[in-house]
Amino acid sequence: MNPRIILGLFTVSGMCALVYQLVWTRWLGLILGNFATATATVVATFMAGLAIGNALAGRKTSPLSPRSALRTYAFLELSLALLAGLSPVIFSTSSALYPVFTANSPTILVRTLFCVVLLLPPTILMGATLPVLVQSLSASNPGSLGALYALNTLGGAAGTLLAAFFLMPTLGLRGTIWLAAALNAAVSLAAYRISGNSILPIPSTGTGNPAPPQNDEKAGDSRNWIPYALAGVSGCIALGFEIALTRLFILTVTGSSVYGFALILSAYLIGIALGAFMVKRWPLRSPRDAFLAFSASMAIAWVFSLTTPFWDMLPLLLVRFWARSTSFILVSMFNFTVITALLLALTAASGYSLPALSAALRPAGSATVGRLFAFNTAGGVIGSLLTGFILLQWCGVCPTLLGLGAAAILCSAVGIALAEPAWRKQALVVASLLAMLTFLLPRSDPRLLNAGIWYRPFVFAEGMGFSGTSILSRIQETGKIVYESDSPTARVAIRTSGTNGLSFIVNGKPDGSSAYMDLLTHFLPAHLSVLLHSNPRSALVVGLGTGNTAGCLAMYPSIREVRVVEIEPAMLEVARYFADTNNNILLNRKVTINIDDVRNFLETDQTTYDIIISEPSNLYISGMVNLFTDEYYQMIKRHLKPGGVFCQWLHYYNMAETDMRGAIGTLLATFPQGTFWMPSYGDSFFIGSDAPPRIDPALIRRKMSLPYATENLRRLNISPPESILGFLVWGPHDLERFAAGARICTDDFPYLEFTTGRIRHRPNDEYALRSAMQFFRPLEPLPLAQDGAGLRTKLGELALASGNIARASTEFTRALELSPRSQSIAMKLAYIQWDILGLRDEAMATLSGFLRRNPGDPQAAARLRLIEHSPPRTGLQADGR
């Protein structure tokens, strides 16, 4: 038997394990209703399952011969393939069991426990594979532990990248799971077939010192618990660093896209794999060596933590490349290289210390190795939960990293004391002083950490030479950070500036402000929803944010109840800062705020509403696509009263035209009677209902005559109030034509998160997509409650003022049909067709038709001759799909 084949199989097994972790995290995010809770649940369950599997398999397999151990490994892989292949039947929202599952476990606690119980069996099987393979290779390859650990971890790094960058975007979640399960089955078959080859019958220890297997459980002295305790501490600190560093890299390098998370996790695993490889190259032969290696790894972690105050400057060193590169792949490779290089010393030390501790085990067989890894993974569970749910929230990301560094140097002293008892006192004194020194370091600049340079590198790097000094000054001038909060969900900050007012920032990305463009985006969904409903009484708003949307709804007298669902508790503080614009929403008795994930809320809430407004963050934010899928819109529809109005905010920056078609097509699958509105660059609104839309300008004028509505719209430069109709771009049939053939975004195939995450935020692309939508034609006239040439002309003028040229052309065309003798309408339509769209034939047909009905009109005739003899021109027309 060739040990290299077994090592290769274990590499594939590690790759599949991380693929399962990523997909199961997404499914649990839908079941548990909180992406952060789902991530913590999956990670903790994975670690707990691995620990149980390590311990059980280590104890049960030590008496096995190498051949039997390899066959046991084949059985474990096949069992894992079967369980993983069945997981879509349980966890996928498209499964027939999903409604039964959610109905029978209405509380988050019950659902979480149920998910943990279902995930434990496959993760225990994963954990059992390592000690089994140690036993199978002990005779032919005594130093196999480091290589097995390294290659399995390296496979995990590859699986992370493959799942995020290729498998989930192309195969969907179920397809990705089934491919990984097929690979596990292939590994099982290969392991079983090669188990018939002859190998040495007597196993030996992982460090090369033979020991009889019958003594594996009982031998050892009174200090044999120490390596296990150190392994547990090492796992706790390592996972703590991983959780905190992930947040720091999100703020400084990657942002919170699915690709950013994958790059960080993969870089972390690669460093651990490299450290484990070092064990094979430089094996340790004694407990003293093992304790010194542990001490060195903890000291490296402490040194790494000392760099924390300087991480705020990292984006200033990278912004030049970000701004100059237009390729998603190049930027991803660049970010991955940077992250890997920065983490290499820390992660390699962590990867080296764990298998190196096996040299301190007496005896060091499969049972003790399994127990060692069990303690390490158990420590990892504690470290991930402690950091994610307590330290980050209480201390913040940078103090958490410094605290982990201080704990690491104290642990380093323990390692030295164990290796060299004579130095015990000196090591503890020095380590205590160094730990205190850690907390005397300066703090990072919150303005830099929350600037989101990765998000808009073109803005920060524009016109700035090669020095970061000018960028630093520019960021520092943007304002002062007056509030920060780290939670398992995100870092939320509030910035105030004398020129730009208030803004709130989530993971470095601005998500709202008191500036005009943001106020327009926040207030319009409320106004449009009220105007398009005959008599709204109740409303549900998805996402609190600044509170402006909910506050605007509450000011309408007819609305008696406004329910807000917000996942992030820190948004309550954000709304408090924006009290001047949200009408002091937190004190409004009409408004009820629920801190919950909206999908979980909708699963358990039985209330129906007249208006539902959904304003999540951008599609490319990891997990946010769950609020843009067909299943989510079906849930929304079930909570709308007959005649109710649903308003969905859509961004078209970071969007390709195919993405926009897909987003609209997904909405139309549930709300075929929709209208589409574009008020400003980057933001748009889809408004759907169960009945065909009928625009009633008289009703709109009546509702907008309310003092609050008139005042608020005047603040948004919308005057007279009916000017709001100028933002209306498409009716139902126009939307259907635009989205024809688009792929529907579903929970199982959430492709929009992956496609939008590949598009860099370039204003030119945003303008191009806006133009493509504004000039999309031909269109149908808007569905009005009462038709008339004067009203159509007014709509055309409003659309023209808003830049919606195709809509203006359509409304003027309809107005001319209703009033064929109107010279002003004919001339304005010809102007749009020729001067703006460059359509000579259409403009000449308009004027010729007018002249047939009004022969001898001098202005129309002169205009016709001018167009006829003018050279061809390139207009701004779309391709008329």
Number of C-alpha atoms within 10 A of each C-alpha: 15 13 14 11 13 20 20 16 23 29 25 23 30 25 27 29 26 25 29 24 21 22 22 23 22 23 22 24 23 20 24 23 23 24 24 20 20 22 20 19 23 26 19 21 23 26 25 25 26 30 28 27 28 31 25 20 24 31 21 14 25 27 19 19 20 27 22 18 23 27 23 24 27 25 19 22 28 22 20 24 25 16 18 25 20 15 20 23 15 16 21 22 21 16 14 11 14 17 12 10 17 19 11 11 14 13 13 16 11 14 19 19 13 13 21 18 11 16 20 20 20 25 26 25 25 26 28 28 26 26 32 31 24 34 33 35 31 28 22 18 22 19 22 25 28 28 24 28 28 31 26 26 30 27 26 27 28 23 28 30 22 18 28 21 18 14 20 23 19 15 17 19 26 21 17 23 28 20 17 26 27 18 20 30 22 19 24 25 17 15 22 18 13 16 22 13 9 11 19 16 14 17 28 26 31 30 27 19 15 17 17 14 20 10 14 21 17 9 14 14 10 7 10 16 13 16 28 23 15 24 26 25 23 27 26 25 25 25 22 27 24 20 21 22 20 22 27 22 23 22 28 26 23 27 26 23 21 19 24 23 20 23 25 26 21 25 26 26 26 25 27 30 28 25 27 30 23 21 24 20 11 10 20 22 15 17 20 18 18 26 28 24 24 30 27 23 28 31 24 21 27 27 19 17 23 18 12 23 17 12 19 20 16 16 22 22 12 19 22 20 14 26 20 12 13 14 13 14 12 13 19 17 13 15 20 20 14 16 20 21 13 14 21 20 20 25 28 23 26 28 30 29 28 30 30 32 27 29 26 23 27 23 26 27 31 35 26 27 29 31 24 28 28 28 27 26 29 22 26 27 25 21 26 26 20 16 27 24 17 16 23 25 17 14 15 18 25 20 21 23 32 26 19 25 28 28 20 28 29 23 25 27 27 24 28 23 20 19 21 14 12 11 13 16 13 13 20 19 13 13 22 16 13 17 21 12 13 22 15 10 13 11 14 16 15 17 21 22 21 26 24 25 29 24 21 18 22 20 15 23 22 11 10 13 11 11 12 19 12 16 21 15 10 12 18 16 13 17 19 16 21 13 16 18 20 23 21 21 20 21 25 25 26 23 23 19 13 10 10 14 13 22 23 27 22 23 24 25 22 18 17 21 22 20 13 13 16 17 20 21 23 25 22 22 29 24 21 18 23 24 21 22 19 13 13 23 17 22 28 27 25 23 26 27 25 30 27 29 27 31 26 22 29 25 17 19 11 13 18 16 18 23 19 23 21 21 18 20 16 21 21 19 18 23 23 16 21 22 17 12 19 24 18 16 27 18 11 13 11 18 20 16 18 17 17 18 20 25 23 19 15 19 15 13 11 9 12 19 24 23 28 29 24 22 21 22 19 23 26 23 19 21 21 18 22 25 21 26 22 22 20 19 21 14 14 21 22 14 20 21 17 14 19 25 29 27 23 22 20 25 18 21 24 22 26 18 18 16 21 23 22 22 25 28 25 23 26 22 14 20 24 20 20 27 25 21 24 25 21 14 15 19 18 22 24 23 24 27 24 18 14 16 20 13 16 15 17 12 15 20 16 12 17 21 14 12 10 14 17 18 16 20 21 13 13 16 14 17 13 13 20 18 19 22 21 24 23 22 28 27 23 21 17 21 22 20 16 22 23 13 12 17 18 21 24 20 22 21 19 23 25 26 25 23 17 22 23 21 17 23 19 16 15 10 18 20 15 14 19 23 17 17 20 23 24 23 22 16 21 16 20 24 15 14 12 11 14 14 20 15 16 24 23 20 27 29 22 21 26 18 14 21 20 27 27 27 31 31 28 22 26 28 24 22 26 23 15 15 15 18 16 15 18 12 24 25 20 17 26 28 18 21 24 21 17 15 22 18 20 21 12 16 25 21 13 20 24 17 15 22 20 11 11 15 12 10 13 10 11 23 15 12 16 21 12 12 19 14 8 9 8 12 13 11 15 18 19 16 10 11 8
